[in-house]
Amino acid sequence: MPALVDLTLLEASAELRTGRLSSVELVRACLDAINRLEPAIHAFLALTPDVALAQAQQSDQRLSAWRHNPDRALSPLCGIPIAVKDVLCLKDVPTTCGSKILEGFRPPYTATSVQRLIDAGAVILGKTNTDEFAMGSSTENSAYGVTHNPWDLDRVPGGSSGGSAAAVAARLSFAALGTDTGGSVRQPAAFCGVTGIKTSYGRVSRYGLIAYGSSLDTVGALARSASDLLPVFLAMAGPDPLDSTCMPSAAPAFQLGDGQLPSGLHGRQLRIGVPREYFIEGMHPAVEKGVREAVEVFRGLGAEVQDISLPHTDLALPVYYLIAPAEASANLARYDGVRFGPRLEAQGLLEQYYSTRGQLFGREVKRRIMLGSYALSAGYYDAYYGQAQKVRTLIKGDFESALREVDLIACPVAPTTAFKIGAHGDDPLSMYLEDVFTLPANLAGVPGLAFPVGFDSDGLPIGMQLKAQHLGEPLLFQAAHAYQCATNWHKERPPL
Amino acid sequence: MALTLEEVRHIAQLARLDLTREEEERYREQLSAILEYAARLAQVDTSAIPPTSTVLPLDAPLREDTPRPSASQEAILHNAPSSQEGMFRIPPVLDAGP
């Protein structure tokens, strides 16, 4: 048998069921790997080894009971170690959002998405690093230090779910939860060579997800393949009385095929559209080549491929960077040094707000709060926020029209592979351009799945994303699984 | 769309953020550049386009208003930087008077 951490999630799950492997052994193997590699990677903000070992013992008991009565339903996640992005609440465990303003915060409740994994028997290893309040594309905006990309420690893992992506890529965890407001699951998945799902808006409860942009925020996950990722997605998805935006029809039930491409709408051959607006000047030639070759793999599997247009793509970036900061400025108004987090003492209440927020928020968070406050302020609301909401309708319409013609949209995740730590300096606009291919799905609410399709000449992973119509995750998983049955890119491991 | 320092200070006040002089200048430059970039949205004719405030194809669902357990006062106050007698403690908001 290979080293325990090299097993796939599904292989580990099968071993746990036979009883040849225990969850406690599996957790210890992950904790050993973390002890060895974490000083170089810094994927985690908090580790919960005691909680994990206690959960593992319980899961071992469940597995043992199941072996006596194997007709009972048991999630493939039972006994599997998983990491959680530090923007999702886990009761009594420090949850910081990568921010000094939540230092020491221990939530009194657990996020629904996390609770559902725990209920399925998954074991929580700890909380992973993130750009502060999920605002960033590199984890460089974390107040607790950058995470290093396991493929090249001088480079960023992407962001904001960079800690989760690095933990999965470095085999510190079998899967990890992330969140995606503008690409924060897909872009780090691409940069770290793992598979990541950005769920449809309304598919997974946001209860216990600390809010950034409420009309855009989605809970997603990362793992080493589509087949490993699926049980995590299935465990989380479904309606929740604690989130009124989580759809009543959100609980899906489907299986992956044996590597065959799924059929398209009305049983016809699967149609994949390649949007011309996603191949732009300035993008890394290796990324374009990798994505186009992957499209050919899909053609070889029997897909019909056609060029399509999403004509308002270039407007997604300005729309996003008005709407998301506007929502953030409202959501982050709650950090006032009164109810949670540290406070900077001052003479009066107002002075306390100013100093606590001014000193404990990081520079990107302050930038977005300022931008959002401006876009919502008297005299500018219609020109900025109002106009952005209208153009958002056009971007959503692009997807609706295209997805009447094709079943899936295939495109790059980001214009480049992982960049060097510090490469963007303090130039926000150049960093925002990293998100140009991921933002549109959030504005439209549609799901996207990112997975590795090759490497550039520096040995860095290249990611591709598939997008489908709202609640179209089954097609995404089945198509990505078919690709991964035909290729081996997802099996490559970083040189650690 | 170049912002003035006055405008930056006004926004910081709306957002309840203390900024250093250096931050005011940096945000003036950076926010101006971002707003300049966003100005391209003004070119789009949206006179017949409704705004999108949600991507969901449903109205807010209703549920019965039934009482259920919630977190204890102790659990909630546990995270407060300062509390007293079951309340959040804050600096005075009214003058003590003459």
Interface residues (C-beta under 8 A of the other chain):
Chain A: G104 F105 R106 P108 Y109 Y201 G202 S215 P241 S244 T245 M247 P248 L315 L317 P318 V319 Y321 L322 S329 A333 D336 G337 V338 R339 F340 G341 P342 R343 E345 A346 Q347 G348 L349 L350 E351 Q352 Y353 Y354 S355 R357 G358 Q359 F361 R363 K366 R367 I369 M370 L371 S373 Y374 S377 A383 Y384 G386 Q387 A388 Q389 K390 V391 R392 T393 L394 K396 D426 P428 L429 Y432 L443 A444 G445 H470
Chain B: E7 V8 I11 A12 L14 A15 R16 L17 D18 L19 E23 R26 Y27 Q30 L31 A33 I34 L35 Y37 A38 R40 L41 A42 V44 T46 I49 P50 P51 T52 S53 T54 V55 L56 P57 L58 A60 P61 R63 A71 A75 I76 H78 N79 A80 P81 S82 F88 I90 P91 P92 V93
